[in-house]
Amino acid sequence: MRIICPVKRVPDTAADKSIDQDTLTLDRDASDPVLNANDEWSIEEAMRIKERDGAEVIVLCVGPENAQTTIRKALSYGLDGAIQVADPAIAGSDAKAIARVLAAALAEEDFDLVLMGNQSSDARTMLVPAMLAEYLGLPALTYAKRLQLADGSATVDRETPSGHQTVTAPLPAIVSVVEAINEPRYPSFKGIMAAKKKPLETRDLAALGVDAGEVGLANSSTQVLEITPRPPKEAGDKIEDDGSGVVGAKALVEFLAAQKLI
Amino acid sequence: MSPILVFVDHDHGTPKKVSNQIITAARQRGGGEVHVLLMGEGAGAGAAQAGAHGATTAYVWEAGEVAEYATEPAVAGLVAALEASGATTVLYPADPFMSDVVGRAAVRTDGGVVTDVVDLTLDGTEMVGTKPIFGGAMISRCKVRGGRPAFYGVAANAFAAEESGGGPPEVVPLEVDLDDTATRTRVVEVVEQSAGGRPEMTEAGVIVAGGRGLGDAEGFRLVEQLADVLDGAVGASRAATDAGWYPHQHQIGQTGKTVAPQLYIGAGISGAIQHRAGMQTAQTIVAINKDADAPLFAIADFGVVGDLHKILPPLIEELAARKG
């Protein structure tokens, strides 16, 4: 079993965001980037499969040279190696262009399963797992809160707004996971030290046979025209309940009525 | 001007509220005819309502293969409808199922996708979408580059549904060829958890969300009662879902859902930035918390400092009395 976990380097949600108004892209070095939280669930799930059934688990990251800190972080959970796709032409790519690059990198690899977080915490499009599956001609089982592998198939409990559905597809397949699937471990000191020595291969677009004219800011299928800060919201009235609950409840009803919300 | 194609999400032939909103937006903002796509068993029954909101042509594929969440047949249907209608722009309800369908369709047609749009404007013949980014901290205007099929995912409640006064649309049965790959992913079981008749969180106009301050799973009974009296949905913070007090699919925030209801009430939710990233574009925000310094108060239109276990019961009672 060979599992590949695509991961993303993202800005910390809590950090202030800075936009380069020339390119209308996020200044990704303005704050310390982190490993996308959702990818920790896919890494954990891959590690559980490795520990239970035996598997080679490889991390795949599309990102610039300095994304290696994020890759080493991913490796510190106990993964076996990493592939980094770095090329200046990729900068500014939209979800589809990134999926195109990920697909090209995966097409060079043998794998049974691609395990990834359901979305990145920065762009949050939720599009990449399906786009990747389409580029590779593979089934996609998304929003998995439970994953079982047996007899050459993957079966997931797929979270829906009103419960879940059990969905199955033959391997190889793309599986994206949600938070409910597991509780990620913390990397051990041993894991952190070992991560420094794990093999990391780098590829550029030419090595993957991807035309630079298909990706990047200028060639993505979508185009950002303008980014403006949303005016900061000012806090409204705040009242203190007297401990009975009645004062607070009454004030709230009056507010809702005044706003015509009831 | 080529028509705009709207993907209609429906419940056994009854279009969901969001579908009527999107058809209305397509009619008012699109500059062309509105065509709709209705797929799945019983789908054709939704054509009349789509027509009432402004659709002139309905492509209908009453296929058993398009069971809920069976992605690949839906992709085939969407691509077939796009070709049949001559549309270059598709509007669809932005939700997880559609992100799978449209993600594949955009690759298959060399199109582009803009998700979670809250406004649409026409620039010449091209649609431009407005969307909140970075949890609502900024607003972006973006479009699909010209000459490609353009898919815009529209957020629920971004537009008001208005009837157009139009009659029923012309119904065109859709011919869809499915190859073997379309059925390799199979839904083997469907498990519905009782939502107590509440609306889906992403579609609800009102969301009452509970957090750590509820103290235990039992605290969510109060949140549910308040949601019910306001005809709203129930949300939860990560602390509450991590503790197992409420199912994960109700989680709002960075690692959960993004919601933008008309009214959001946070009960016992402190409002960490990860939570705010999922709800701060709500039109009206109310916070109830005994910690007067809870960060949610900073973005709340109205805040009550106090014990929610004391405040919610008389609040529910008063609202129920007013409702009659």
Interface residues (C-beta under 8 A of the other chain):
Chain A: T13 A14 K17 I19 A37 N38 D94 A95 K96 A99 N118 S121 D122 A123 R124 T125 M126 L127 V128 P129 A130 M131 A133 E134 Y135 G137 P139 A140 L141 T142 Y143 K145 T155 D157 R158 E159 T160 P161 S162 G163 H164 Q165 T166 V167 T168 A169 P170 V178 E179 A180 S220 S221 T222 Q223 V224 L225 E226 I227 T228 P229 R230 K233 A235 G236 D237 K238 I239 E240 D241 D242 G243 S244 G245 V246 V247 G248 A249 K250 A251 L252 V253 F255 L256 A257 Q259 L261 I262
Chain B: E68 Y69 T71 E72 V75 D95 P96 F97 S99 D100 V101 V102 G103 R104 A106 V107 R108 D110 G111 G112 V113 V114 T115 D116 V128 P132 I133 F134 G135 G136 A137 M138 I139 S140 R141 C142 K143 V144 R145 R148 T181 R184 T185 R186 V187 V188 E189 V190 V191 E192 Q193 A195 E200 M201 T202 V206 L230 R238 T241 P247 H248 Q249 Q251 Q254 T255 G256 T258 Q262 L263 I273 Q274 A277 Q280 T284 I285 V286 I288 A292 F297 A298 I299 A300 D301 F302 G303 V304 V305 G306 D307 H309 K310 I311 L312 P313 P314 L315 E318 L319 R322 K323
